[in-house]
């Protein structure tokens, strides 16, 4: 069961990152591109930083992965 949870999480984060990259690169004006880049940084550091790793460990322990 838990591999499906990890796969769903990875797909969801990938879609969020893809949308943020698209806005950061192809936004209509400088303000939209800056906002897209800020969101991209927030998502990236939230997922790969210690907080994201801790949340992943907590969720895996809640579903009984270990």
C-alpha positions in Angstrom: 0.0 0.0 0.0 2.7 2.5 0.9 4.4 2.5 -2.5 1.1 3.8 -4.0 1.1 6.6 -1.4 4.7 7.5 -2.3 3.8 7.4 -6.0 0.8 9.6 -5.5 2.8 12.1 -3.5 5.5 12.1 -6.2 3.0 12.7 -9.0 1.3 15.5 -7.1 4.5 17.3 -6.3 5.7 16.8 -9.8 2.5 18.5 -11.1 2.9 21.3 -8.7 6.5 21.8 -9.7 5.6 21.7 -13.4 2.9 24.3 -13.0 5.3 26.6 -11.0 8.1 26.2 -13.6 5.6 27.0 -16.4 4.5 30.2 -14.7 8.1 31.1 -13.8 9.2 30.7 -17.4 6.2 31.8 -19.4 4.3 34.2 -17.2 2.6 37.1 -18.9 4.6 39.8 -17.1 7.5 40.2 -14.7 5.2 40.1 -11.6 3.7 36.7 -12.6 7.1 35.2 -13.4 8.4 36.4 -10.0 5.4 34.9 -8.2 5.9 31.6 -10.1 9.6 31.5 -9.1 8.7 32.2 -5.5 6.1 29.4 -5.5 8.7 27.1 -7.1 11.2 27.8 -4.4 8.6 27.2 -1.7 7.5 23.9 -3.1 11.1 22.7 -3.8 12.4 23.5 -0.3 9.2 22.3 1.3 9.6 18.9 -0.4 13.3 18.4 -0.3 14.1 20.2 3.0 14.1 18.8 6.4 10.4 19.6 7.0 9.3 17.7 3.9 11.4 14.7 4.8 10.0 14.8 8.4 6.5 14.9 7.1 7.1 12.0 4.8 8.5 9.9 7.7 5.5 10.8 9.9 3.1 9.8 7.1 4.9 6.5 6.4 4.9 5.7 10.1 1.2 6.5 10.4 0.3 4.0 7.6 2.5 1.3 9.2 5.3 1.3 6.6 7.8 0.6 9.4 
